[in-house]
Amino acid sequence: MAFRLPTMLAVLLSTAFLLPLSALSEQVLSLSEAERLALIDDPATLRYRELAEARREAAISVRQLPDPMLIMEVMDVARDGISIDDDSMTQLRVGVRQTFPRGDSRRLASERESAMAQAEAARSSNAELAAVRAVRRSYLVLAEQRAILGVLEQSQPLFEDLREITEREFASGFADQQDLLRAELELSRLHDRLLNVQAQEAVAQAQLARWVGNEALSRPLSLDLPELAEPAGTLLAHPLLDAEQAVIDAGNHGVELARQGYKPQWSVELTYGTPTQRGMGMPDRMSAMVMVDLPLFTRQRQDRDLSASVHRREAAQYAWDEQARELQRQLGESQARWQLLSERERRYQQLLLPQARENAEAAEHGYRNRTTDFNSLVRARLTELETRIEAVRIGTQRRLEQVDLLYLLGENA
């Protein structure tokens, strides 16, 4: 028999490697895998990335000089004739005009667009954080419903045993018909709760499928609720504040850009002219011209533009303050709830769950020995069931608050 053992082991190993890929791919859908699938093609994240790239391209564009203008001109055509060949005064001119914008307006406009590109990039980071938060919440809600479903399914044999015990006691004359009806009622209520949780599970599956797809959702989830990283960031690291700060920076550049309106704009023109009548021996002509506008009356235009830019910058600062206060409020509320739920979860794991289990076992033992009445036994079993379900819900709520904390602190761990 000893010589056959290596042969059998080899056959088993080869069979394992020949398993179909569908069996090997039946892996547990972890939370990290769900996050990765959700971020592959999230429309909100991609939208802000495209907007940021558009702003970067615009920053390069606005820094360039305006396109030069080609000038073609026929000068001094005689009014009493349409022929230009016989007129010694008529000239054909061609030239180029280049405009130079006011002061540092090109550089400032480019810096303003770059600041807005940073704002869009920060909004893209926030959309990514929001997607991670949403998929985590959907995953946890689905895991909660499946965990509660498991608790109810595990409790079903206990309530079936309770009915059988009551039937035997009723047949022996130690229980009345009301006890039997109560046992059947509680078992029917348990079946109804199973149906209700299955309906909530279907809703949670649809919500998670929006992020990971139906194919990934067909994989089983972990039996235990996932643990998340401990929140350790700072509120100032949130990308929403980064986006508002970038808007403030763009507003500062906008104010400086408005101040450039008090400076003149220059244009330079170079032209080359030739007479239409070549027989007169007249030479060709060249001309150069410099044009400058004079911002002398600034009250209704430049002053108003500057004032508007200042108001926009101040509004951006108030938007940052408002966003910071709102995030601080959410952070304070989530931290308070998270700490209380963490304490409740520890109490359930260390005290309430063991006590509920021991109380139910003692009540069943007493009922079998006829030292405890039926109602006490039913209450003990229901208390154990509700305690187990409440422990699942508290654990889920604690993790959901932790998800919100990680989002508010700008963490993607």
C-alpha positions as CSV (number, residue, x, y, z in Angstrom):
1,M,0.0,0.0,0.0
2,A,2.9,2.3,0.7
3,F,4.1,2.3,-2.9
4,R,0.7,3.5,-4.1
5,L,0.6,6.6,-2.0
6,P,2.9,8.8,-4.2
7,T,0.9,7.7,-7.2
8,M,-2.4,8.7,-5.6
9,L,-1.0,12.0,-4.5
10,A,0.2,12.8,-8.0
11,V,-3.3,12.0,-9.4
12,L,-5.0,14.3,-6.9
13,L,-2.6,17.1,-7.7
14,S,-3.0,16.7,-11.4
15,T,-6.8,16.7,-11.0
16,A,-6.7,19.9,-9.0
17,F,-4.8,21.6,-11.8
18,L,-7.3,20.4,-14.4
19,L,-10.3,22.0,-12.5
20,P,-12.4,24.3,-14.7
21,L,-11.5,28.0,-14.5
22,S,-15.1,28.8,-13.3
23,A,-14.3,26.8,-10.1
24,L,-11.0,28.6,-9.5
25,S,-12.5,32.0,-10.2
26,E,-15.2,31.5,-7.5
27,Q,-13.3,33.8,-5.2
28,V,-14.6,35.8,-2.4
29,L,-15.5,39.4,-3.4
30,S,-13.4,41.4,-0.9
31,L,-14.0,45.0,-0.1
32,S,-10.7,46.1,-1.7
33,E,-11.6,44.3,-4.9
34,A,-15.0,46.0,-4.9
35,E,-13.3,49.4,-4.5
36,R,-10.9,48.6,-7.4
37,L,-13.8,47.7,-9.7
38,A,-15.7,50.8,-8.7
39,L,-12.8,53.1,-9.7
40,I,-12.1,51.6,-13.1
41,D,-14.5,53.8,-15.0
42,D,-16.3,56.0,-12.5
43,P,-18.0,58.7,-14.7
44,A,-17.7,61.4,-12.0
45,T,-14.0,61.0,-11.5
46,L,-13.3,60.8,-15.3
47,R,-15.4,63.9,-15.9
48,Y,-13.4,66.1,-13.5
49,R,-10.1,64.7,-14.9
50,E,-11.2,65.8,-18.4
51,L,-12.2,69.2,-17.1
52,A,-8.8,69.5,-15.4
53,E,-7.0,68.6,-18.7
54,A,-9.1,71.1,-20.6
55,R,-8.0,73.8,-18.1
56,R,-4.3,72.9,-18.5
57,E,-4.6,73.1,-22.3
58,A,-6.3,76.5,-22.0
59,A,-3.5,77.7,-19.7
60,I,-1.1,77.1,-22.5
61,S,-3.3,78.7,-25.1
62,V,-4.0,82.0,-23.3
63,R,-0.3,82.6,-22.7
64,Q,0.4,83.0,-26.4
65,L,0.3,86.2,-28.3
66,P,-2.7,86.9,-30.5
67,D,-2.5,85.8,-34.1
68,P,-0.9,88.4,-36.4
69,M,-3.2,90.1,-38.9
70,L,-2.5,90.2,-42.6
71,I,-3.2,93.6,-44.2
72,M,-3.8,94.0,-47.9
73,E,-4.7,97.5,-49.1
74,V,-5.2,99.5,-52.3
75,M,-4.5,103.2,-51.6
76,D,-5.5,106.4,-53.3
77,V,-7.7,105.1,-56.1
78,A,-9.0,108.0,-58.2
79,R,-12.7,108.7,-57.7
80,D,-13.4,109.5,-61.4
81,G,-12.0,106.2,-62.8
82,I,-11.8,102.6,-62.0
83,S,-8.5,101.9,-63.7
84,I,-5.5,101.9,-61.4
85,D,-2.8,101.3,-64.0
86,D,-2.8,104.9,-65.3
87,D,-2.7,106.6,-61.9
88,S,0.7,107.4,-60.4
89,M,-0.8,108.0,-56.9
90,T,-2.4,104.6,-56.5
91,Q,-0.4,102.1,-54.4
92,L,-0.8,98.4,-53.5
93,R,0.2,97.7,-49.9
94,V,0.6,94.5,-47.9
95,G,1.5,94.4,-44.3
96,V,1.4,92.6,-40.9
97,R,-0.1,93.8,-37.6
98,Q,0.8,92.3,-34.2
99,T,-1.1,93.2,-31.0
100,F,0.5,92.9,-27.6
101,P,-2.0,92.5,-24.7
102,R,-1.9,94.7,-21.7
103,G,0.9,94.3,-19.2
104,D,1.2,90.8,-17.8
105,S,-2.3,89.8,-18.7
106,R,-1.2,86.7,-20.7
107,R,0.8,85.3,-17.8
108,L,-1.9,86.1,-15.3
109,A,-4.6,84.6,-17.4
110,S,-2.5,81.4,-17.8
111,E,-1.9,81.2,-14.0
112,R,-5.7,81.6,-13.4
113,E,-6.4,78.7,-15.8
114,S,-3.8,76.6,-14.1
115,A,-5.4,77.3,-10.7
116,M,-8.7,76.3,-12.0
117,A,-7.1,73.1,-13.4
118,Q,-6.0,72.4,-9.9
119,A,-9.5,72.9,-8.6
120,E,-10.9,70.4,-11.2
121,A,-8.2,67.9,-10.2
122,A,-9.1,68.3,-6.6
123,R,-12.8,67.7,-7.5
124,S,-11.7,64.6,-9.3
125,S,-9.9,63.4,-6.1
126,N,-13.1,64.1,-4.2
127,A,-15.2,62.2,-6.7
128,E,-12.8,59.2,-6.2
129,L,-13.1,59.4,-2.5
130,A,-16.9,59.7,-2.8
131,A,-17.0,56.6,-5.0
132,V,-14.9,54.7,-2.5
133,R,-17.2,55.7,0.3
134,A,-20.3,54.8,-1.7
135,V,-19.0,51.3,-2.6
136,R,-17.9,50.7,0.9
137,R,-21.3,51.6,2.3
138,S,-23.1,49.5,-0.3
139,Y,-20.8,46.6,0.5
140,L,-21.3,46.9,4.2
141,V,-25.1,47.1,3.9
142,L,-25.2,44.0,1.7
143,A,-22.8,42.2,4.2
144,E,-25.1,43.3,7.0
145,Q,-28.2,41.9,5.4
146,R,-26.5,38.6,4.6
147,A,-25.2,38.3,8.2
148,I,-28.7,38.9,9.6
149,L,-30.0,36.4,7.1
150,G,-27.4,33.9,8.5
151,V,-28.5,34.6,12.0
152,L,-32.1,34.0,11.2
153,E,-31.3,30.8,9.3
154,Q,-29.2,29.6,12.3
155,S,-32.1,30.4,14.6
156,Q,-34.7,28.6,12.5
157,P,-33.7,25.1,13.8
158,L,-33.9,26.3,17.4
159,F,-37.5,27.6,16.9
160,E,-38.4,24.4,15.1
161,D,-37.0,22.4,18.1
162,L,-39.0,24.7,20.3
163,R,-42.2,23.8,18.5
164,E,-41.3,20.1,18.6
165,I,-40.7,20.3,22.3
166,T,-44.0,22.0,22.8
167,E,-45.8,19.4,20.8
168,R,-44.3,16.7,22.9
169,E,-45.2,18.5,26.1
170,F,-48.7,19.1,24.8
171,A,-49.1,15.5,23.9
172,S,-47.9,14.6,27.5
173,G,-50.3,17.0,29.0
174,F,-47.6,19.3,30.4
175,A,-48.4,22.2,28.0
176,D,-51.6,23.8,26.9
177,Q,-52.8,24.6,23.4
178,Q,-51.8,28.3,23.7
179,D,-48.2,27.3,24.2
180,L,-48.4,25.2,21.0
181,L,-50.0,28.1,19.1
182,R,-47.3,30.5,20.4
183,A,-44.5,28.2,19.2
184,E,-46.1,28.0,15.7
185,L,-46.6,31.7,15.7
186,E,-43.0,32.5,16.5
187,L,-41.8,30.1,13.8
188,S,-44.1,31.8,11.3
189,R,-42.9,35.2,12.3
190,L,-39.3,34.0,11.8
191,H,-40.2,32.9,8.3
192,D,-41.7,36.3,7.6
193,R,-38.5,38.0,8.9
194,L,-36.5,35.8,6.6
195,L,-38.5,37.0,3.6
196,N,-38.2,40.6,4.7
197,V,-34.4,40.4,5.0
198,Q,-34.2,38.7,1.6
199,A,-36.0,41.6,0.1
200,Q,-33.6,44.1,1.7
201,E,-30.7,41.9,0.5
202,A,-32.0,42.2,-3.1
203,V,-32.1,46.0,-2.7
204,A,-28.5,46.1,-1.3
205,Q,-27.3,43.9,-4.2
206,A,-28.7,46.3,-6.7
207,Q,-27.0,49.2,-5.0
208,L,-23.6,47.4,-5.0
209,A,-24.1,46.2,-8.6
210,R,-24.1,49.9,-9.7
211,W,-20.4,50.0,-8.7
212,V,-19.0,46.5,-9.3
213,G,-21.3,45.0,-11.9
214,N,-23.5,41.9,-11.8
215,E,-20.7,39.5,-12.8
216,A,-18.6,40.5,-9.7
217,L,-21.7,40.5,-7.5
218,S,-22.3,36.8,-8.3
219,R,-19.2,36.0,-6.2
220,P,-19.7,35.3,-2.5
221,L,-18.8,38.0,0.1
222,S,-16.7,37.4,3.1
223,L,-18.4,35.7,6.1
224,D,-17.2,38.4,8.5
225,L,-17.7,42.1,8.2
226,P,-14.6,43.8,6.8
227,E,-12.4,45.9,9.0
228,L,-11.2,49.3,7.8
229,A,-8.2,51.4,8.6
230,E,-8.2,53.6,11.7
231,P,-9.0,57.2,10.8
232,A,-5.8,59.2,11.2
233,G,-5.8,62.1,8.7
234,T,-6.7,65.8,9.1
235,L,-9.7,67.7,7.8
236,L,-7.4,70.1,5.9
237,A,-6.4,67.3,3.7
238,H,-9.8,67.0,2.2
239,P,-9.9,67.6,-1.6
240,L,-13.0,69.7,-1.4
241,L,-11.0,72.3,0.6
242,D,-8.2,72.0,-1.9
243,A,-10.7,72.7,-4.7
244,E,-12.0,75.8,-2.9
245,Q,-8.4,77.0,-2.2
246,A,-7.6,76.7,-5.9
247,V,-10.6,78.8,-6.7
248,I,-9.3,81.4,-4.2
249,D,-5.9,81.4,-6.0
250,A,-7.7,81.8,-9.3
251,G,-9.5,84.7,-7.8
252,N,-6.3,86.4,-6.8
253,H,-5.0,86.0,-10.3
254,G,-8.3,87.4,-11.6
255,V,-7.8,90.5,-9.4
256,E,-4.3,91.1,-10.8
257,L,-5.6,90.4,-14.3
258,A,-8.2,93.1,-13.8
259,R,-5.5,95.6,-12.7
260,Q,-3.8,95.1,-16.1
261,G,-6.8,96.9,-17.6
262,Y,-5.3,100.2,-16.5
263,K,-2.3,99.5,-18.7
264,P,-2.3,100.3,-22.4
265,Q,-2.5,97.7,-25.2
266,W,0.0,98.0,-28.0
267,S,-0.1,97.1,-31.7
268,V,2.7,97.3,-34.2
269,E,2.1,97.4,-37.9
270,L,4.6,97.0,-40.8
271,T,3.5,97.5,-44.4
272,Y,5.2,97.4,-47.8
273,G,3.7,99.5,-50.7
274,T,4.4,99.7,-54.4
275,P,2.9,102.1,-57.0
276,T,0.6,100.7,-59.7
277,Q,2.2,102.7,-62.5
278,R,5.7,101.4,-62.8
279,G,6.9,103.6,-65.7
280,M,7.2,106.8,-63.5
281,G,10.3,105.5,-61.7
282,M,8.7,105.8,-58.3
283,P,10.3,103.7,-55.6
284,D,8.4,101.2,-53.4
285,R,7.5,102.4,-49.9
286,M,7.7,100.9,-46.4
287,S,5.7,102.1,-43.4
288,A,5.7,101.3,-39.7
289,M,3.0,102.3,-37.3
290,V,2.6,101.9,-33.5
291,M,-0.9,102.0,-32.0
292,V,-1.7,102.3,-28.3
293,D,-5.1,102.6,-26.6
294,L,-5.4,105.1,-23.8
295,P,-7.3,103.8,-20.7
296,L,-8.2,107.3,-19.6
297,F,-11.8,107.0,-18.6
298,T,-11.7,104.0,-16.2
299,R,-14.6,104.8,-13.9
300,Q,-17.3,102.7,-15.7
301,R,-15.1,100.0,-17.0
302,Q,-11.7,99.2,-15.4
303,D,-12.8,100.2,-12.0
304,R,-15.9,98.1,-12.3
305,D,-14.0,95.1,-13.6
306,L,-11.5,95.3,-10.7
307,S,-14.3,95.6,-8.2
308,A,-16.1,92.6,-9.6
309,S,-12.9,90.6,-9.4
310,V,-12.4,91.5,-5.8
311,H,-16.0,90.5,-5.0
312,R,-15.5,87.1,-6.7
313,R,-12.3,86.5,-4.8
314,E,-14.1,87.3,-1.5
315,A,-17.0,85.0,-2.4
316,A,-14.5,82.2,-3.0
317,Q,-13.0,82.8,0.4
318,Y,-16.4,82.6,2.0
319,A,-17.1,79.4,0.1
320,W,-13.9,77.9,1.6
321,D,-15.0,78.9,5.1
322,E,-18.5,77.5,4.5
323,Q,-17.1,74.2,3.2
324,A,-14.7,73.9,6.1
325,R,-17.4,74.5,8.7
326,E,-19.7,71.9,7.0
327,L,-16.9,69.3,6.9
328,Q,-16.1,70.1,10.5
329,R,-19.7,69.6,11.6
330,Q,-19.9,66.2,9.8
331,L,-16.6,65.2,11.2
332,G,-17.6,66.0,14.8
333,E,-20.9,64.1,14.4
334,S,-19.3,61.1,12.8
335,Q,-16.5,60.9,15.5
336,A,-19.1,61.0,18.3
337,R,-21.2,58.3,16.8
338,W,-18.2,56.2,15.9
339,Q,-16.8,56.2,19.4
340,L,-20.2,55.4,21.0
341,L,-20.8,52.6,18.5
342,S,-17.3,51.2,19.2
343,E,-18.1,51.1,22.9
344,R,-21.5,49.4,22.3
345,E,-19.9,46.9,19.9
346,R,-17.4,45.9,22.6
347,R,-20.1,45.5,25.2
348,Y,-22.1,43.3,22.9
349,Q,-19.2,41.1,22.1
350,Q,-17.9,40.8,25.7
351,L,-21.2,40.9,27.7
352,L,-24.5,40.9,26.0
353,L,-24.0,38.1,23.5
354,P,-22.6,35.6,26.0
355,Q,-25.3,36.6,28.5
356,A,-28.1,36.2,26.0
357,R,-26.8,32.8,24.9
358,E,-26.5,31.6,28.5
359,N,-29.9,32.9,29.4
360,A,-31.5,31.0,26.4
361,E,-29.7,27.8,27.3
362,A,-30.7,28.1,31.0
363,A,-34.4,28.7,30.0
364,E,-34.4,25.7,27.7
365,H,-32.9,23.5,30.3
366,G,-35.4,24.8,32.9
367,Y,-38.3,24.2,30.5
368,R,-37.2,20.6,29.8
369,N,-37.1,20.1,33.6
370,R,-40.4,21.9,34.0
371,T,-38.9,24.6,36.3
372,T,-39.5,27.4,33.7
373,D,-42.7,28.2,31.9
374,F,-43.1,28.4,28.1
375,N,-43.3,32.1,27.9
376,S,-40.0,32.5,29.7
377,L,-38.4,30.1,27.2
378,V,-39.8,32.0,24.2
379,R,-38.7,35.4,25.6
380,A,-35.2,34.0,26.2
381,R,-34.9,32.7,22.6
382,L,-36.3,35.9,21.1
383,T,-33.9,38.0,23.3
384,E,-31.0,35.9,22.1
385,L,-32.1,36.3,18.5
386,E,-32.6,40.1,18.8
387,T,-29.3,40.5,20.6
388,R,-27.4,38.7,17.8
389,I,-29.1,40.8,15.1
390,E,-28.5,44.0,17.0
391,A,-24.8,43.1,17.4
392,V,-24.6,42.7,13.6
393,R,-26.3,46.1,13.1
394,I,-24.1,47.9,15.6
395,G,-21.0,46.4,14.0
396,T,-22.2,47.6,10.6
397,Q,-23.2,51.1,11.8
398,R,-19.8,51.5,13.5
399,R,-18.1,50.6,10.2
400,L,-20.3,52.9,8.2
401,E,-19.4,55.8,10.5
402,Q,-15.7,54.8,10.0
403,V,-16.2,54.9,6.2
404,D,-17.6,58.5,6.6
405,L,-14.6,59.4,8.8
406,L,-12.1,58.2,6.3
407,Y,-13.9,60.2,3.6
408,L,-14.0,63.4,5.7
409,L,-10.3,63.1,6.6
410,G,-9.4,62.6,2.9
411,E,-8.1,59.0,3.3
412,N,-8.5,56.4,0.7
413,A,-7.1,53.5,2.7
